[in-house]
Amino acid sequence: MLLWLPMSVAWAGAFEDYFEAVKRNDARAVQSLLQRGFDPNAAEEQRGDTGMILALRHDSMDVFRVLLGARGTDLEMKIRNGDNALMIAAYRRNKAAVEALVAKGAQINRPGWTALHYAAAAGSNEIVSFLLERHAYIDAESPNRTTPLMMAAWGGHILTVKLLLEEGADAALRNDVGMDVVDFAKKGGFPDIVDGLNYRLGRKR
């Protein structure tokens, strides 16, 4: 036990150093800790963010690249709310990170919320198109059956709504509480999207 305690205390300090280095985009410090055996999948306490996800939140791209290439990094690891690195990169509109993660093998399609939902919610047409070109399921349903099209409408991203519709998104789908894409646009307060959708659907509202 006496031999174990100093090592435990040392790694406790390294834990704090690691996440501070991630936030500062200090790739050298992160690389040094990884070489000493620090777990690249360690998660911080606040949200359960891994170093990679925290790097994406802070635009620490040098650190992101180090972790992407590190042995043992789990690209699919989820934080407490179920988000993973690809979803965060999509929501942050970080196309370079999205491309790098997909090239490394990150899964585009998964049950529940997906990177396409997040790209649509952020109104990033570049990332939406990139994911669709790589066979993202356009009408992916969240746990309550909300689709990427609904998220784009709720966020007021009219160009993303148009893109998804042009690519074949189903505007007639409803989620578990009966809301369709028009309802989402109304809830978001975007009458121009409401009018356009109603015209497309042949409705009078």
Backbone as a chain_set.jsonl record, in Angstrom:
{"seq": "MLLWLPMSVAWAGAFEDYFEAVKRNDARAVQSLLQRGFDPNAAEEQRGDTGMILALRHDSMDVFRVLLGARGTDLEMKIRNGDNALMIAAYRRNKAAVEALVAKGAQINRPGWTALHYAAAAGSNEIVSFLLERHAYIDAESPNRTTPLMMAAWGGHILTVKLLLEEGADAALRNDVGMDVVDFAKKGGFPDIVDGLNYRLGRKR", "coords": {"N": [[0.83, -1.206, 0.0], [1.942, 1.251, 0.776], [3.782, 1.599, -1.219], [2.104, 1.945, -3.347], [0.672, 4.331, -2.935], [2.285, 6.779, -3.497], [2.477, 6.636, -6.324], [-0.218, 6.77, -7.024], [-0.877, 9.362, -6.15], [0.843, 10.819, -7.764], [-0.237, 10.304, -10.323], [-2.67, 11.479, -9.951], [-2.001, 14.178, -9.947], [-1.0, 14.302, -12.524], [-3.312, 13.886, -13.945], [-4.743, 16.298, -13.656], [-2.861, 18.0, -14.834], [-2.867, 17.044, -17.427], [-5.451, 17.652, -18.54], [-5.422, 20.407, -18.322], [-3.323, 20.964, -20.068], [-4.465, 20.098, -22.437], [-6.511, 22.023, -22.787], [-4.929, 24.275, -23.182], [-3.846, 23.726, -25.575], [-1.409, 22.427, -25.605], [0.455, 20.456, -27.076], [2.891, 19.15, -26.777], [3.168, 18.661, -24.02], [0.97, 16.978, -23.609], [1.668, 14.823, -25.263], [3.962, 13.96, -23.916], [2.892, 13.041, -21.473], [1.307, 10.938, -22.409], [3.269, 9.233, -23.4], [4.376, 8.448, -21.05], [2.534, 6.734, -20.166], [-0.032, 7.633, -19.634], [-3.566, 7.421, -19.771], [-5.19, 7.775, -22.821], [-7.904, 7.908, -22.986], [-8.896, 8.913, -20.681], [-11.27, 10.606, -18.631], [-12.58, 13.812, -17.827], [-14.089, 15.336, -14.883], [-16.334, 17.083, -14.967], [-18.136, 16.969, -17.312], [-17.559, 14.534, -18.2], [-15.881, 14.598, -20.33], [-13.559, 13.383, -22.695], [-10.014, 13.723, -23.396], [-9.79, 14.212, -26.134], [-12.35, 15.129, -26.875], [-12.53, 17.399, -25.257], [-10.444, 18.846, -26.368], [-11.558, 19.428, -28.869], [-13.655, 21.085, -28.085], [-12.241, 23.289, -27.233], [-10.892, 24.103, -29.438], [-8.343, 23.068, -29.729], [-6.355, 22.063, -31.762], [-3.801, 21.002, -32.278], [-3.38, 19.306, -30.129], [-5.581, 17.677, -30.519], [-4.801, 16.319, -32.877], [-2.595, 14.893, -31.92], [-3.846, 13.136, -30.105], [-5.551, 11.816, -31.826], [-3.784, 10.262, -33.242], [-2.738, 8.687, -31.261], [-1.946, 5.615, -29.653], [-4.513, 3.434, -28.749], [-6.553, 5.281, -28.397], [-9.975, 5.776, -28.086], [-12.247, 6.308, -30.417], [-14.983, 6.245, -30.365], [-15.824, 6.697, -27.833], [-18.114, 7.807, -25.386], [-19.422, 10.755, -23.798], [-21.127, 11.773, -20.748], [-23.706, 12.525, -21.605], [-24.026, 11.113, -23.901], [-22.799, 12.042, -26.213], [-20.191, 11.906, -28.71], [-16.819, 12.182, -30.066], [-16.994, 12.726, -32.87], [-19.545, 13.802, -33.105], [-19.336, 16.13, -31.548], [-17.368, 17.492, -32.999], [-18.78, 17.919, -35.364], [-20.86, 19.594, -34.466], [-19.388, 21.767, -33.665], [-18.688, 22.757, -36.046], [-16.349, 21.971, -37.239], [-14.844, 21.053, -39.8], [-12.409, 19.945, -40.658], [-11.674, 18.345, -38.486], [-13.842, 16.579, -38.443], [-13.493, 15.27, -40.915], [-10.987, 14.083, -40.439], [-11.546, 12.353, -38.301], [-13.457, 10.611, -39.455], [-11.893, 9.503, -41.479], [-10.183, 8.076, -39.901], [-11.791, 6.117, -38.984], [-14.083, 6.616, -37.466], [-17.493, 6.128, -36.631], [-20.163, 6.985, -38.685], [-22.934, 6.535, -38.779], [-25.147, 5.659, -36.209], [-27.102, 4.333, -33.466], [-29.716, 6.467, -32.235], [-28.946, 9.899, -31.411], [-26.957, 11.517, -33.887], [-23.941, 12.425, -35.733], [-24.861, 13.786, -37.967], [-27.286, 14.929, -37.112], [-26.174, 16.849, -35.417], [-24.567, 18.407, -37.071], [-26.548, 19.454, -38.7], [-28.024, 20.88, -36.805], [-26.194, 22.841, -36.243], [-26.103, 24.146, -38.596], [-24.229, 23.625, -40.586], [-23.541, 23.285, -43.7], [-21.463, 22.272, -45.233], [-20.408, 20.168, -43.69], [-22.712, 18.619, -43.368], [-23.143, 17.848, -46.066], [-20.752, 16.445, -46.518], [-21.05, 14.272, -44.724], [-23.387, 13.081, -45.727], [-22.495, 12.296, -48.247], [-20.965, 10.209, -47.481], [-22.692, 8.289, -46.791], [-24.344, 8.841, -44.574], [-27.3, 8.36, -42.707], [-30.053, 9.976, -43.759], [-32.532, 10.508, -42.58], [-32.135, 9.943, -39.918], [-33.075, 8.99, -36.631], [-33.437, 10.433, -33.473], [-33.469, 9.411, -29.959], [-36.091, 10.245, -29.339], [-37.158, 10.313, -31.794], [-36.56, 12.541, -33.327], [-35.426, 14.205, -36.232], [-32.543, 15.019, -38.371], [-33.405, 17.032, -40.177], [-35.479, 18.273, -38.757], [-33.959, 19.375, -36.671], [-32.397, 21.235, -38.046], [-34.375, 23.0, -38.915], [-35.387, 23.935, -36.485], [-33.205, 25.33, -35.574], [-33.181, 27.432, -37.316], [-31.839, 27.326, -39.735], [-32.04, 27.884, -42.78], [-30.846, 27.306, -45.262], [-29.683, 24.868, -44.763], [-31.94, 23.348, -44.245], [-33.068, 23.426, -46.828], [-31.052, 22.066, -48.248], [-31.112, 19.482, -47.071], [-33.722, 18.711, -47.727], [-33.526, 18.719, -50.526], [-31.801, 16.607, -50.807], [-33.361, 14.518, -50.143], [-34.605, 14.236, -47.63], [-37.264, 13.366, -45.425], [-39.993, 15.264, -45.021], [-42.39, 14.774, -43.837], [-42.246, 13.266, -41.579], [-42.775, 12.609, -38.067], [-42.027, 13.302, -34.636], [-41.847, 11.688, -31.362], [-43.687, 13.138, -29.882], [-45.413, 14.026, -31.709], [-44.606, 16.148, -33.31], [-43.752, 17.736, -36.372], [-41.461, 18.788, -38.989], [-42.311, 21.369, -39.654], [-43.538, 22.186, -37.306], [-41.296, 22.318, -35.68], [-39.904, 24.434, -36.854], [-41.716, 26.487, -36.321], [-41.634, 26.471, -33.514], [-39.032, 27.293, -33.146], [-39.247, 29.856, -34.027], [-39.218, 30.813, -36.718], [-40.646, 32.065, -39.204], [-40.27, 32.301, -41.967], [-39.13, 29.892, -42.74], [-41.183, 28.205, -41.975], [-43.218, 29.01, -43.785], [-42.024, 28.315, -46.235], [-41.762, 25.535, -45.968], [-44.427, 24.763, -45.652], [-45.418, 25.501, -48.155], [-43.955, 23.725, -49.747], [-44.954, 21.333, -48.829], [-47.546, 21.564, -49.575], [-49.425, 22.656, -47.887], [-51.846, 24.614, -46.056], [-51.495, 26.944, -43.719]], "CA": [[0.0, 0.0, 0.0], [2.824, 2.405, 0.831], [4.377, 1.752, -2.542], [1.048, 2.326, -4.293], [0.189, 5.689, -2.713], [2.963, 7.829, -4.263], [2.114, 6.538, -7.736], [-1.582, 7.274, -7.15], [-0.827, 10.815, -6.019], [1.501, 11.342, -8.967], [-1.167, 10.281, -11.449], [-3.72, 12.476, -9.699], [-1.462, 15.429, -10.453], [-0.909, 14.195, -13.986], [-4.683, 14.013, -14.456], [-5.022, 17.733, -13.762], [-1.929, 18.564, -15.821], [-3.277, 16.586, -18.76], [-6.598, 18.401, -19.042], [-4.991, 21.798, -18.497], [-2.527, 20.999, -21.297], [-5.421, 19.991, -23.551], [-7.163, 23.321, -22.954], [-3.929, 25.233, -23.67], [-3.334, 23.209, -26.85], [-0.004, 22.098, -25.373], [0.599, 19.1, -27.615], [4.115, 18.531, -26.255], [2.88, 18.15, -22.681], [0.064, 15.839, -23.757], [2.461, 13.724, -25.811], [4.84, 13.479, -22.847], [2.085, 12.251, -20.54], [0.914, 9.69, -23.076], [4.458, 8.387, -23.466], [4.599, 7.927, -19.692], [1.497, 5.751, -19.885], [-1.333, 8.209, -19.298], [-4.659, 6.859, -20.578], [-5.753, 8.789, -23.723], [-9.355, 7.923, -22.851], [-9.279, 9.444, -19.37], [-12.363, 11.578, -18.737], [-12.638, 14.787, -16.744], [-15.241, 15.114, -14.022], [-17.488, 17.964, -15.158], [-19.085, 16.388, -18.262], [-17.06, 13.251, -18.67], [-15.166, 14.804, -21.59], [-12.224, 12.845, -22.904], [-9.097, 14.744, -23.879], [-10.094, 14.537, -27.53], [-13.561, 15.942, -26.92], [-12.181, 18.694, -24.682], [-9.636, 19.536, -27.384], [-12.477, 19.948, -29.875], [-14.401, 22.202, -27.49], [-11.335, 24.435, -27.063], [-10.167, 24.314, -30.695], [-6.937, 22.688, -29.515], [-6.187, 21.128, -32.864], [-2.533, 20.278, -32.165], [-3.65, 18.219, -29.19], [-6.504, 16.755, -31.211], [-4.034, 15.465, -33.797], [-1.8, 13.968, -31.108], [-4.735, 12.105, -29.571], [-6.071, 11.022, -32.942], [-2.751, 9.301, -33.617], [-2.245, 7.946, -30.099], [-2.37, 4.213, -29.544], [-5.534, 3.168, -27.742], [-7.629, 6.279, -28.33], [-11.291, 5.243, -28.465], [-12.972, 7.369, -31.136], [-16.426, 6.134, -30.116], [-16.118, 6.884, -26.415], [-19.178, 8.791, -25.171], [-19.48, 11.454, -22.522], [-22.312, 11.369, -19.975], [-24.97, 12.73, -22.331], [-24.04, 10.259, -25.085], [-22.048, 12.614, -27.333], [-18.828, 11.435, -28.934], [-15.943, 13.171, -30.704], [-17.494, 13.111, -34.186], [-20.713, 14.654, -32.906], [-18.863, 17.431, -31.084], [-16.693, 18.133, -34.138], [-19.826, 18.365, -36.29], [-21.575, 20.729, -33.876], [-18.451, 22.889, -33.644], [-18.465, 23.128, -37.45], [-14.933, 21.725, -37.469], [-14.835, 20.083, -40.893], [-11.125, 19.239, -40.68], [-11.734, 17.293, -37.471], [-14.812, 15.584, -38.917], [-12.834, 14.489, -41.968], [-9.922, 13.276, -39.847], [-12.163, 11.291, -37.512], [-14.051, 9.635, -40.374], [-10.777, 8.803, -42.127], [-9.592, 7.184, -38.892], [-12.723, 5.029, -38.721], [-15.235, 6.985, -36.638], [-18.748, 5.678, -37.221], [-21.085, 8.071, -39.028], [-24.284, 6.118, -38.395], [-25.235, 5.005, -34.906], [-28.448, 4.514, -32.919], [-29.938, 7.708, -31.502], [-28.378, 11.123, -31.973], [-25.826, 11.277, -34.776], [-23.19, 13.6, -36.174], [-25.685, 14.526, -38.921], [-28.162, 15.779, -36.299], [-25.41, 17.959, -34.849], [-24.179, 19.277, -38.186], [-27.765, 20.156, -39.111], [-28.355, 21.831, -35.744], [-25.237, 23.946, -36.335], [-26.241, 24.785, -39.899], [-22.989, 23.461, -41.351], [-23.85, 22.56, -44.932], [-20.274, 21.533, -45.671], [-20.322, 18.909, -42.955], [-23.894, 17.839, -43.751], [-22.868, 17.254, -47.382], [-19.679, 15.458, -46.34], [-21.6, 13.076, -44.079], [-24.322, 12.43, -46.656], [-21.692, 11.648, -49.29], [-20.41, 8.992, -46.89], [-23.83, 7.413, -46.475], [-25.095, 9.14, -43.354], [-28.733, 8.15, -42.895], [-30.581, 11.345, -43.782], [-33.673, 10.619, -41.667], [-31.762, 9.325, -38.641], [-33.992, 9.39, -35.565], [-32.933, 10.486, -32.103], [-34.312, 8.562, -29.106], [-37.508, 10.637, -29.413], [-37.463, 10.297, -33.227], [-36.265, 13.82, -33.978], [-34.548, 13.997, -37.379], [-31.674, 16.147, -38.697], [-34.192, 18.097, -40.799], [-36.155, 18.991, -37.667], [-32.962, 20.158, -35.942], [-32.031, 22.374, -38.894], [-35.499, 23.948, -38.894], [-35.454, 24.505, -35.133], [-32.11, 26.278, -35.466], [-33.363, 28.523, -38.269], [-30.841, 27.209, -40.8], [-32.873, 27.665, -43.963], [-30.072, 26.668, -46.33], [-29.517, 23.458, -44.391], [-33.254, 22.744, -44.494], [-33.177, 23.231, -48.279], [-30.109, 21.018, -48.645], [-31.611, 18.176, -46.642], [-34.901, 18.393, -48.546], [-33.047, 18.392, -51.88], [-31.132, 15.307, -50.747], [-34.352, 13.471, -49.933], [-35.135, 14.121, -46.275], [-38.718, 13.214, -45.372], [-40.574, 16.357, -44.237], [-43.66, 14.345, -43.251], [-42.012, 12.497, -40.353], [-43.095, 13.243, -36.795], [-41.331, 12.681, -33.518], [-42.706, 10.974, -30.415], [-44.768, 13.984, -29.369], [-46.244, 14.413, -32.843], [-44.121, 17.344, -34.0], [-43.044, 17.559, -37.629], [-40.458, 19.827, -39.232], [-42.974, 22.672, -39.605], [-43.703, 22.507, -35.884], [-39.98, 22.695, -35.155], [-39.621, 25.787, -37.344], [-42.584, 27.385, -35.548], [-41.122, 26.545, -32.149], [-37.817, 28.085, -33.19], [-39.589, 31.233, -34.348], [-38.702, 31.131, -38.05], [-41.81, 32.019, -40.088], [-39.889, 32.113, -43.368], [-38.967, 28.441, -42.938], [-42.541, 27.654, -41.888], [-43.907, 29.276, -45.047], [-41.398, 27.517, -47.291], [-42.1, 24.129, -45.768], [-45.851, 24.588, -45.951], [-45.55, 25.555, -49.609], [-43.415, 22.478, -50.286], [-45.834, 20.228, -48.436], [-48.879, 21.824, -50.085], [-50.325, 22.907, -46.761], [-52.285, 25.979, -45.778], [-51.511, 27.146, -42.272]], "C": [[0.865, 1.257, 0.0], [3.49, 2.66, -0.504], [3.354, 2.277, -3.553], [0.675, 3.802, -4.17], [0.935, 6.763, -3.49], [2.607, 7.814, -5.74], [0.713, 7.09, -7.969], [-1.613, 8.797, -7.092], [-0.208, 11.444, -7.255], [0.547, 11.378, -10.148], [-2.342, 11.231, -11.234], [-3.26, 13.839, -10.198], [-1.377, 15.435, -11.959], [-2.277, 14.362, -14.629], [-5.031, 15.488, -14.655], [-4.142, 18.384, -14.824], [-2.372, 18.25, -17.245], [-4.397, 17.461, -19.311], [-6.3, 19.893, -19.165], [-4.178, 21.942, -19.784], [-3.417, 20.904, -22.527], [-6.05, 21.352, -23.825], [-6.207, 24.358, -23.538], [-3.401, 24.868, -25.046], [-1.83, 22.941, -26.764], [0.233, 20.647, -25.785], [1.825, 18.395, -27.041], [3.866, 17.928, -24.873], [1.968, 16.925, -22.743], [0.824, 14.623, -24.272], [3.369, 13.121, -24.741], [4.081, 12.605, -21.856], [1.664, 10.923, -21.153], [2.09, 8.725, -23.135], [4.794, 7.773, -22.117], [3.498, 6.962, -19.267], [0.152, 6.311, -19.499], [-2.386, 7.718, -20.283], [-5.256, 7.944, -21.493], [-7.272, 8.887, -23.632], [-9.817, 8.397, -21.477], [-10.318, 10.546, -19.556], [-12.354, 12.529, -17.551], [-13.992, 14.705, -16.041], [-16.488, 15.892, -14.425], [-18.551, 17.361, -16.07], [-18.703, 14.992, -18.684], [-16.342, 13.373, -19.992], [-13.842, 14.058, -21.598], [-11.319, 13.996, -23.349], [-9.421, 15.167, -25.29], [-11.32, 15.449, -27.623], [-13.296, 17.331, -26.339], [-11.338, 19.509, -25.666], [-10.523, 20.142, -28.462], [-13.264, 21.142, -29.338], [-13.545, 23.469, -27.43], [-10.538, 24.754, -28.326], [-8.671, 24.053, -30.541], [-6.554, 21.622, -30.545], [-4.845, 20.393, -32.845], [-2.7, 19.086, -31.231], [-4.582, 17.192, -29.827], [-5.736, 15.795, -32.112], [-3.156, 14.462, -33.045], [-2.669, 12.818, -30.619], [-5.31, 11.228, -30.672], [-5.062, 9.939, -33.339], [-2.249, 8.444, -32.482], [-2.786, 6.521, -30.071], [-3.41, 4.082, -28.431], [-6.633, 4.196, -27.638], [-8.926, 5.69, -28.869], [-12.111, 6.363, -29.102], [-14.461, 7.374, -30.807], [-16.8, 6.382, -28.664], [-17.104, 8.031, -26.23], [-18.996, 9.497, -23.833], [-20.827, 11.153, -21.879], [-23.62, 11.533, -20.737], [-25.043, 11.928, -23.633], [-23.299, 10.804, -26.281], [-20.683, 11.953, -27.468], [-18.056, 12.485, -29.738], [-16.485, 13.645, -32.046], [-18.689, 14.056, -34.065], [-20.296, 16.056, -32.464], [-18.186, 18.191, -32.222], [-17.713, 18.673, -35.125], [-20.541, 19.599, -35.749], [-20.696, 21.976, -33.834], [-18.11, 23.384, -35.045], [-16.988, 22.961, -37.845], [-14.79, 20.634, -38.537], [-13.539, 19.294, -40.941], [-11.125, 18.102, -39.669], [-12.708, 16.194, -37.877], [-14.169, 14.676, -39.964], [-11.772, 13.564, -41.389], [-10.488, 12.116, -39.043], [-12.757, 10.204, -38.401], [-12.954, 8.834, -41.079], [-10.137, 7.787, -41.188], [-10.537, 6.054, -38.515], [-13.895, 5.359, -37.825], [-16.526, 6.644, -37.372], [-19.704, 6.844, -37.458], [-22.503, 7.746, -38.574], [-24.228, 5.344, -37.091], [-26.654, 5.168, -34.397], [-28.557, 5.835, -32.17], [-29.355, 8.925, -32.204], [-27.131, 10.805, -32.782], [-25.096, 12.575, -35.093], [-24.012, 14.43, -37.161], [-26.691, 15.415, -38.199], [-27.41, 17.04, -35.866], [-24.953, 18.926, -35.933], [-25.376, 20.092, -38.659], [-28.151, 21.208, -38.082], [-27.438, 23.05, -35.787], [-25.335, 24.69, -37.663], [-24.983, 24.702, -40.739], [-23.254, 22.619, -42.597], [-22.665, 21.755, -45.439], [-20.186, 20.179, -44.986], [-21.525, 18.026, -43.255], [-23.639, 17.125, -45.083], [-21.801, 16.17, -47.281], [-20.224, 14.16, -45.749], [-22.565, 12.34, -45.003], [-23.577, 11.709, -47.775], [-21.086, 10.336, -48.795], [-21.494, 8.16, -46.23], [-24.433, 7.626, -45.088], [-26.58, 8.967, -43.637], [-29.449, 9.486, -42.709], [-31.747, 11.541, -42.824], [-33.385, 9.906, -40.347], [-32.657, 9.874, -37.531], [-33.293, 9.351, -34.212], [-33.787, 9.548, -31.241], [-35.79, 8.958, -29.085], [-37.954, 10.869, -30.859], [-37.349, 11.676, -33.891], [-35.232, 13.585, -35.079], [-33.602, 15.191, -37.581], [-32.429, 17.323, -39.326], [-34.912, 18.929, -39.741], [-35.181, 19.883, -36.913], [-32.535, 21.391, -36.744], [-33.121, 23.442, -38.867], [-35.584, 24.659, -37.551], [-34.361, 25.556, -34.942], [-32.198, 27.438, -36.437], [-32.393, 28.492, -39.438], [-31.54, 26.856, -42.122], [-32.118, 26.979, -45.091], [-29.828, 25.192, -46.035], [-30.825, 22.703, -44.576], [-33.403, 22.447, -45.983], [-32.276, 22.096, -48.755], [-30.641, 19.635, -48.292], [-32.839, 17.757, -47.451], [-34.483, 17.99, -49.961], [-32.397, 17.01, -51.928], [-32.085, 14.174, -50.374], [-34.873, 13.298, -48.526], [-36.661, 14.123, -46.303], [-39.309, 14.271, -44.45], [-41.866, 15.949, -43.536], [-43.477, 13.585, -41.936], [-42.364, 13.316, -39.121], [-42.339, 12.537, -35.674], [-42.334, 12.095, -32.525], [-43.829, 11.82, -29.831], [-45.598, 14.572, -30.507], [-45.79, 15.637, -33.6], [-43.437, 16.974, -35.308], [-42.098, 18.738, -37.837], [-41.064, 21.238, -39.203], [-43.156, 23.118, -38.16], [-42.378, 22.952, -35.265], [-39.61, 24.112, -35.596], [-40.465, 26.823, -36.601], [-42.044, 27.582, -34.141], [-39.851, 27.389, -32.09], [-38.063, 29.54, -33.503], [-39.079, 31.682, -35.705], [-39.825, 31.008, -39.083], [-41.456, 31.837, -41.555], [-39.694, 30.631, -43.682], [-40.328, 27.757, -42.885], [-43.259, 27.818, -43.213], [-43.34, 28.412, -46.174], [-41.748, 26.052, -47.184], [-43.565, 23.869, -46.089], [-46.102, 24.61, -47.454], [-45.083, 24.236, -50.229], [-44.35, 21.301, -50.011], [-47.277, 20.428, -48.933], [-49.897, 22.073, -48.994], [-50.724, 24.38, -46.703], [-52.377, 26.115, -44.271], [-51.395, 28.617, -41.985]], "O": [[0.556, 2.223, -0.698], [3.733, 3.808, -0.876], [3.713, 2.973, -4.502], [0.395, 4.457, -5.174], [0.284, 7.607, -4.104], [2.451, 8.873, -6.347], [0.462, 7.781, -8.956], [-2.293, 9.442, -7.889], [-0.675, 12.476, -7.737], [0.514, 12.357, -10.893], [-2.938, 11.727, -12.191], [-4.039, 14.575, -10.804], [-1.648, 16.449, -12.602], [-2.393, 14.911, -15.724], [-5.551, 15.874, -15.702], [-4.606, 19.208, -15.612], [-2.263, 19.083, -18.145], [-4.298, 17.958, -20.433], [-6.868, 20.569, -20.023], [-4.327, 22.927, -20.507], [-3.157, 21.552, -23.54], [-6.112, 21.785, -24.975], [-6.627, 25.224, -24.305], [-2.603, 25.605, -25.625], [-1.081, 23.19, -27.709], [0.214, 19.736, -24.956], [1.805, 17.181, -26.841], [4.304, 16.813, -24.591], [2.172, 15.954, -22.015], [0.64, 13.515, -23.768], [3.522, 11.902, -24.672], [4.57, 11.552, -21.447], [1.669, 9.896, -20.474], [1.915, 7.523, -22.939], [5.416, 6.714, -22.042], [3.517, 6.435, -18.155], [-0.729, 5.561, -19.078], [-2.127, 7.613, -21.482], [-5.779, 8.938, -20.99], [-7.865, 9.838, -24.141], [-10.999, 8.292, -21.147], [-10.257, 11.318, -20.513], [-12.148, 12.113, -16.411], [-14.925, 14.08, -16.545], [-17.6, 15.398, -14.238], [-19.715, 17.245, -15.684], [-19.428, 14.337, -19.433], [-16.196, 12.385, -20.713], [-13.092, 14.098, -20.622], [-11.79, 15.095, -23.64], [-9.339, 16.35, -25.619], [-11.315, 16.428, -28.37], [-13.784, 18.329, -26.87], [-11.507, 20.724, -25.776], [-10.265, 21.255, -28.92], [-13.508, 22.103, -30.067], [-14.058, 24.581, -27.56], [-9.621, 25.575, -28.296], [-7.844, 24.733, -31.147], [-6.446, 20.438, -30.226], [-4.756, 19.272, -33.346], [-2.215, 17.99, -31.514], [-4.385, 15.986, -29.684], [-5.997, 14.592, -32.107], [-2.995, 13.322, -33.479], [-2.273, 11.656, -30.709], [-5.529, 10.033, -30.471], [-5.447, 8.835, -33.723], [-1.42, 7.56, -32.697], [-3.938, 6.268, -30.424], [-3.207, 4.561, -27.315], [-7.57, 4.01, -26.862], [-8.963, 5.166, -29.982], [-12.607, 7.252, -28.411], [-15.125, 8.399, -30.956], [-17.973, 6.287, -28.303], [-16.956, 9.092, -26.835], [-18.489, 8.923, -22.87], [-21.596, 10.354, -22.414], [-24.552, 10.754, -20.533], [-26.012, 12.048, -24.382], [-23.172, 10.104, -27.286], [-20.093, 11.501, -26.486], [-18.587, 13.551, -30.048], [-16.445, 14.84, -32.338], [-18.819, 15.001, -34.843], [-20.837, 17.051, -32.946], [-18.403, 19.391, -32.389], [-17.537, 19.765, -35.666], [-20.798, 20.545, -36.494], [-21.188, 23.098, -33.951], [-17.332, 24.324, -35.205], [-16.46, 23.707, -38.669], [-14.636, 19.454, -38.221], [-13.556, 18.098, -41.233], [-10.63, 17.013, -39.96], [-12.431, 15.012, -37.677], [-14.294, 13.453, -39.895], [-11.662, 12.405, -41.791], [-9.958, 11.006, -39.102], [-12.583, 9.014, -38.134], [-13.082, 7.622, -41.251], [-9.614, 6.764, -41.63], [-10.142, 5.129, -37.806], [-14.644, 4.457, -37.45], [-16.638, 6.847, -38.581], [-20.014, 7.599, -36.536], [-23.193, 8.612, -38.036], [-23.369, 4.483, -36.898], [-27.359, 6.067, -34.855], [-27.596, 6.274, -31.538], [-29.28, 8.974, -33.431], [-26.344, 9.934, -32.411], [-25.56, 13.668, -34.769], [-23.877, 15.653, -37.194], [-26.929, 16.543, -38.629], [-27.938, 18.149, -35.94], [-24.955, 20.139, -35.724], [-25.244, 21.274, -38.98], [-28.56, 22.31, -38.446], [-27.841, 24.153, -35.418], [-24.721, 25.743, -37.835], [-24.696, 25.609, -41.52], [-23.198, 21.391, -42.55], [-22.839, 20.678, -46.01], [-19.919, 19.164, -45.63], [-21.38, 16.811, -43.385], [-23.895, 15.927, -45.203], [-21.929, 15.105, -47.885], [-19.895, 13.073, -46.223], [-22.56, 11.11, -45.054], [-23.987, 10.63, -48.201], [-20.739, 9.463, -49.591], [-21.259, 7.438, -45.261], [-24.974, 6.692, -44.496], [-27.065, 9.382, -44.69], [-29.444, 10.052, -41.615], [-31.931, 12.641, -42.304], [-34.287, 9.335, -39.734], [-32.958, 11.067, -37.495], [-32.646, 8.367, -33.857], [-34.736, 8.949, -31.747], [-36.653, 8.114, -28.843], [-38.967, 11.518, -31.122], [-37.987, 11.928, -34.913], [-34.269, 12.846, -34.877], [-33.837, 16.261, -37.02], [-32.125, 18.48, -39.038], [-34.945, 20.156, -39.83], [-35.519, 21.01, -36.552], [-32.338, 22.465, -36.176], [-32.832, 24.637, -38.803], [-35.828, 25.864, -37.499], [-34.559, 26.548, -34.24], [-31.366, 28.344, -36.386], [-32.148, 29.521, -40.067], [-31.615, 25.693, -42.516], [-32.69, 26.155, -45.804], [-29.772, 24.369, -46.948], [-30.824, 21.552, -45.011], [-33.813, 21.35, -46.362], [-32.687, 21.266, -49.566], [-30.622, 18.725, -49.12], [-32.979, 16.59, -47.817], [-35.02, 17.037, -50.526], [-32.436, 16.33, -52.953], [-31.679, 13.014, -50.295], [-35.531, 12.297, -48.242], [-37.271, 14.813, -47.121], [-39.149, 14.191, -43.232], [-42.384, 16.708, -42.718], [-44.459, 13.294, -41.252], [-42.269, 14.543, -39.121], [-42.05, 11.343, -35.751], [-43.528, 12.016, -32.815], [-44.818, 11.279, -29.337], [-46.385, 15.496, -30.301], [-46.521, 16.128, -34.461], [-42.647, 16.031, -35.363], [-41.953, 19.586, -36.957], [-40.407, 22.189, -38.777], [-42.952, 24.287, -37.831], [-42.347, 23.854, -34.427], [-39.07, 24.893, -34.812], [-39.983, 27.912, -36.289], [-41.997, 28.701, -33.631], [-39.615, 28.108, -31.119], [-37.192, 30.38, -33.275], [-38.566, 32.793, -35.843], [-39.948, 29.984, -39.755], [-42.248, 31.279, -42.315], [-40.053, 30.17, -44.766], [-40.595, 26.836, -43.657], [-43.851, 26.863, -43.716], [-44.091, 27.847, -46.97], [-42.004, 25.394, -48.193], [-43.901, 22.869, -46.724], [-46.906, 23.83, -47.965], [-45.735, 23.696, -51.123], [-44.515, 20.405, -50.839], [-48.127, 19.561, -48.734], [-51.076, 21.75, -49.139], [-50.036, 25.257, -47.225], [-53.218, 25.491, -43.624], [-51.387, 29.02, -40.821]]}, "num_chains": 1, "name": "protein.A"}
